[in-house]
Amino acid sequence: MQERTLSFGTAGGETAAYVAMPDTADRKAVLIIQEWWGLNDHIKDIANRYAGEGFIAIAPDLYRGKVAANPDEASKMMKDLSIDDGIDTIRNAIARTSEEFGISHFGITGFCMGGTYALRAACELEGLSAAAPFYGDVPEEEILKNLRTPTVFISGTKDQWINIEKVAALEDVVERYELPLQSLKYEADHAFFNDTRPEVYDPEAASDAWAKVIGFFKDRL
């Protein structure tokens, strides 16, 4: 595996993406969108895991170099990031990566805040062939009804933020508009995939979700 940094411009200024390159890539690529903490070592580790599965893994830096040290900082940084800015960064990361590696189809995943952006990007952006948002917020119906990207939405039934009511509302829109989204639920808490947070990490749920998402991306990309 090789690690790279890919710089690119956005409407809000210059930023970069962490890129993990597998030793033998077959041009399958996945974007990994950060949690509210920023582009930290945990997100880079997930990118490395994707590279280990044969994907080119791209983690764009939505905070442009800033990483939160505590929940208060993370909350402020997330609130200061406009949806339009985050989506624009993802759009430009797709364009820059496509130019660099000749890729036209991407998968996208994200966690917490990154799950919010991954699902919205799947509704709004070109070039995405599969999406796997983890416990992200659900866009308004007017946005969500435009979803054409095959998606697996992953949530935890113990989650107090992306709670069972929000997931039920998502499932209702999916059913009414016949959207290509599968809802995958675990008896787990918010951030159950994050193995750096022992208070919420659920190794059994995380392992099962990982296997399903890897299979989904390998099938769709």
C-alpha positions in Angstrom: 0.0 0.0 0.0 1.1 3.5 -0.7 0.0 6.8 0.9 -0.4 10.0 -1.0 -1.7 13.6 -0.5 -3.8 15.0 -3.4 -4.3 18.8 -3.3 -7.2 20.5 -5.1 -9.2 23.7 -5.1 -12.7 24.3 -3.9 -15.0 27.4 -3.9 -14.0 27.8 -0.2 -10.3 27.5 -0.8 -7.5 25.0 -1.2 -7.7 21.6 0.6 -6.3 18.1 0.1 -7.3 14.5 0.4 -5.5 11.6 2.0 -5.2 8.8 -0.6 -4.3 5.2 0.2 -3.3 3.2 -2.9 -3.4 -0.6 -3.0 -0.5 -2.4 -4.5 -2.6 -3.8 -7.3 -5.5 -1.5 -8.0 -8.3 -2.4 -10.5 -9.5 1.2 -10.6 -12.2 0.8 -8.0 -12.3 3.9 -5.8 -14.1 4.8 -2.6 -14.4 8.2 -1.0 -14.3 8.2 2.8 -16.0 11.2 4.4 -14.8 12.2 7.9 -16.6 12.3 11.2 -17.1 15.7 12.9 -13.6 15.3 14.4 -11.9 16.0 11.0 -9.5 14.0 8.8 -7.8 12.3 11.7 -5.8 9.1 12.1 -9.0 7.0 12.5 -10.3 8.1 9.1 -6.9 7.5 7.5 -6.9 4.0 9.0 -10.3 3.3 7.4 -8.9 4.5 4.1 -5.9 2.1 4.6 -8.3 -0.7 5.3 -10.1 0.0 2.0 -6.8 0.0 0.2 -6.1 -3.4 1.8 -9.3 -4.6 0.1 -8.0 -3.4 -3.3 -9.7 0.0 -3.5 -8.2 3.4 -4.2 -9.3 5.2 -1.0 -9.7 8.9 -1.0 -10.5 10.9 2.2 -11.0 14.6 1.4 -10.4 17.1 4.1 -13.6 19.1 4.6 -12.1 21.1 7.4 -9.0 22.2 5.4 -6.3 21.0 7.9 -8.2 21.4 11.2 -8.8 18.5 13.5 -10.9 18.8 16.7 -9.4 18.0 20.0 -12.6 17.6 21.9 -16.4 17.3 21.4 -17.0 21.1 21.8 -14.5 21.9 19.1 -15.9 19.2 16.8 -19.4 20.5 17.3 -18.4 24.0 16.4 -16.4 22.9 13.4 -19.3 20.9 12.1 -21.7 23.7 12.6 -19.4 26.2 10.9 -19.1 23.9 7.8 -22.0 24.7 5.4 -23.6 21.9 3.5 -22.8 23.6 0.2 -19.1 23.9 1.2 -18.9 20.2 2.2 -20.6 19.0 -1.0 -18.4 21.3 -3.1 -15.3 19.8 -1.5 -16.5 16.3 -2.3 -17.4 17.3 -5.9 -13.9 18.7 -6.4 -12.3 15.6 -4.8 -14.1 13.5 -7.3 -13.0 15.7 -10.2 -9.4 15.8 -9.0 -9.2 12.0 -8.4 -10.8 11.2 -11.7 -8.3 13.4 -13.4 -5.4 11.9 -11.5 -6.3 8.2 -11.8 -8.7 8.1 -14.8 -11.7 6.9 -12.6 -15.2 7.6 -13.7 -17.2 5.7 -11.0 -16.8 6.1 -7.3 -18.3 4.6 -4.1 -18.8 6.9 -1.2 -19.0 6.2 2.5 -18.9 8.3 5.7 -19.5 8.2 9.4 -21.6 10.5 11.6 -21.2 13.9 9.9 -19.6 12.1 7.0 -22.6 9.9 6.7 -24.8 13.0 6.3 -22.6 14.2 3.5 -22.2 10.8 1.9 -26.0 10.4 1.6 -26.6 13.9 0.4 -23.8 13.6 -2.2 -25.4 10.4 -3.5 -28.6 12.4 -4.1 -26.8 15.4 -5.7 -23.5 14.5 -7.4 -22.6 12.8 -10.6 -20.0 10.0 -10.7 -21.2 8.0 -7.7 -22.2 4.4 -8.3 -22.7 3.2 -4.8 -23.1 4.8 -1.3 -22.8 3.4 2.2 -23.5 6.2 4.8 -23.1 5.2 8.4 -25.5 6.9 10.9 -25.6 10.2 9.1 -28.5 12.7 9.2 -31.2 12.4 6.5 -31.7 15.2 4.0 -35.1 16.7 3.5 -37.5 14.8 1.3 -37.1 17.2 -1.7 -33.4 16.2 -1.8 -33.8 12.5 -0.8 -36.4 11.8 -3.5 -33.7 12.4 -6.2 -31.6 9.5 -5.0 -30.6 7.3 -7.9 -27.4 5.9 -6.5 -27.7 2.3 -5.0 -27.3 2.9 -1.3 -26.9 0.9 1.9 -27.9 3.1 4.9 -26.4 1.8 8.2 -27.7 2.8 11.6 -27.9 1.7 15.2 -31.1 1.2 17.1 -29.6 2.6 20.3 -28.5 5.8 18.5 -30.0 8.9 20.1 -29.1 11.2 17.2 -29.9 9.2 14.1 -32.7 7.6 16.1 -35.3 5.1 15.1 -37.8 7.8 14.3 -35.4 9.4 11.7 -34.6 6.0 10.2 -38.3 5.2 10.0 -38.9 8.5 8.2 -36.1 7.7 5.8 -37.6 4.3 5.1 -41.0 5.9 4.5 -39.6 8.2 1.8 -37.7 5.3 0.3 -40.8 3.2 0.0 -43.0 6.0 -1.4 -40.5 7.0 -4.1 -39.2 3.5 -4.7 -35.6 4.6 -4.0 -32.6 2.3 -4.4 -31.8 2.3 -0.7 -31.5 -0.7 1.7 -31.7 0.1 5.5 -29.3 -2.0 7.5 -29.9 -1.7 11.3 -27.8 -3.0 14.2 -28.5 -3.2 17.9 -25.8 -0.7 18.6 -25.1 2.9 19.5 -24.1 6.0 17.4 -20.4 5.7 16.2 -20.4 1.9 16.7 -17.9 1.5 13.9 -15.3 3.7 15.6 -12.8 1.4 17.2 -11.0 4.3 18.9 -14.1 4.9 21.1 -14.5 1.9 23.4 -17.6 3.4 25.0 -19.6 2.9 21.8 -17.6 0.6 19.6 -19.4 -2.7 18.8 -16.9 -5.1 17.3 -19.5 -7.6 16.1 -21.7 -5.0 14.5 -18.7 -3.2 13.0 -17.3 -6.4 11.5 -20.6 -7.4 10.0 -21.2 -4.0 8.5 -17.7 -3.8 7.1 -18.1 -7.2 5.3 -21.4 -6.2 3.9 -20.2 -2.8 2.7 -17.0 -4.3 1.1 -19.2 -6.8 -0.7 -21.6 -4.1 -1.8 -18.8 -1.9 -3.2 -17.1 -4.8 -5.0 -20.3 -5.7 -6.6 -21.3 -2.2 -7.7 -18.0 -0.6 -8.7 
